[in-house]
Amino acid sequence: MKQHNINTYSNSTIRRYNLKDAAKYLGLEPSYLYQLNSKNSITYYRPNNGKVYYLESDLDNWLNRNLIQSTEEVSMMYSQHNKQVRLI
């Protein structure tokens, strides 16, 4: 997978991917990723109407969307909320 470094800030490298490599990173077909672009369902960049590229951090954010919490996590949040309500 080709990674292109575009900037470095405080010892961390920002990585960008072309469409093919971004699709591979996400485990998708390039044609499906292109559909997501067309629907503006994923963040991408096209400087000066040139080639499309994706930042790794944006791809990670897309992968981590729609969190489904475990039953235990929901119970803990419910308990904490009830404790706060009782204090008021």
C-alpha positions as CSV (number, residue, x, y, z in Angstrom):
1,M,0.0,0.0,0.0
2,K,1.5,3.3,-1.1
3,Q,1.7,6.0,1.6
4,H,2.6,9.6,0.8
5,N,3.8,11.8,3.6
6,I,2.5,15.3,3.1
7,N,3.3,17.0,6.4
8,T,4.9,16.3,9.8
9,Y,3.8,17.9,13.0
10,S,5.2,17.1,16.4
11,N,6.8,13.8,15.5
12,S,3.7,12.4,13.8
13,T,3.3,11.9,10.1
14,I,0.1,12.7,8.2
15,R,-0.5,10.0,5.6
16,R,-2.5,10.3,2.5
17,Y,-3.8,7.6,0.1
18,N,-5.0,7.5,-3.5
19,L,-8.4,6.0,-4.3
20,K,-7.1,2.5,-4.9
21,D,-5.0,2.4,-1.7
22,A,-7.7,4.0,0.4
23,A,-10.2,1.4,-0.8
24,K,-7.7,-1.3,0.2
25,Y,-7.1,0.3,3.6
26,L,-10.9,0.3,4.2
27,G,-11.4,-3.2,2.8
28,L,-13.7,-1.9,0.0
29,E,-13.8,-2.1,-3.7
30,P,-12.5,1.1,-5.4
31,S,-15.8,1.4,-7.2
32,Y,-17.7,1.5,-3.9
33,L,-15.4,4.1,-2.5
34,Y,-15.9,6.1,-5.7
35,Q,-19.7,5.9,-5.0
36,L,-19.2,7.2,-1.5
37,N,-17.3,10.1,-3.0
38,S,-20.1,10.8,-5.4
39,K,-22.6,10.9,-2.5
40,N,-20.2,12.9,-0.3
41,S,-20.5,10.2,2.3
42,I,-16.7,10.1,3.0
43,T,-14.2,12.9,3.4
44,Y,-11.8,13.3,0.5
45,Y,-9.6,16.0,-1.0
46,R,-9.2,17.1,-4.6
47,P,-6.8,20.0,-4.8
48,N,-7.2,22.2,-7.9
49,N,-9.6,19.6,-9.3
50,G,-6.8,17.1,-9.6
51,K,-6.5,13.6,-8.3
52,V,-8.5,12.5,-5.3
53,Y,-6.7,11.6,-2.1
54,Y,-7.7,10.7,1.5
55,L,-6.1,11.4,4.8
56,E,-5.6,8.3,7.0
57,S,-7.2,10.1,9.9
58,D,-10.4,10.7,7.9
59,L,-10.5,7.1,6.8
60,D,-10.1,6.0,10.4
61,N,-13.0,8.4,11.4
62,W,-15.2,6.9,8.7
63,L,-14.4,3.4,9.9
64,N,-15.2,4.3,13.5
65,R,-18.6,6.0,12.8
66,N,-21.9,4.6,14.2
67,L,-20.6,3.3,17.5
68,I,-22.7,0.4,18.9
69,Q,-22.2,0.3,22.6
70,S,-22.2,-2.9,24.6
71,T,-25.1,-3.6,27.0
72,E,-22.6,-3.2,29.9
73,E,-21.6,0.3,28.6
74,V,-25.2,1.4,28.2
75,S,-26.0,0.1,31.8
76,M,-23.1,2.0,33.2
77,M,-24.2,5.2,31.4
78,Y,-27.8,4.7,32.7
79,S,-26.5,4.2,36.3
80,Q,-24.4,7.3,36.1
81,H,-27.2,9.4,34.7
82,N,-29.6,8.2,37.5
83,K,-27.0,9.1,40.1
84,Q,-26.7,12.6,38.7
85,V,-30.5,13.0,38.5
86,R,-30.9,12.0,42.2
87,L,-28.4,14.7,43.2
88,I,-30.4,17.5,41.6
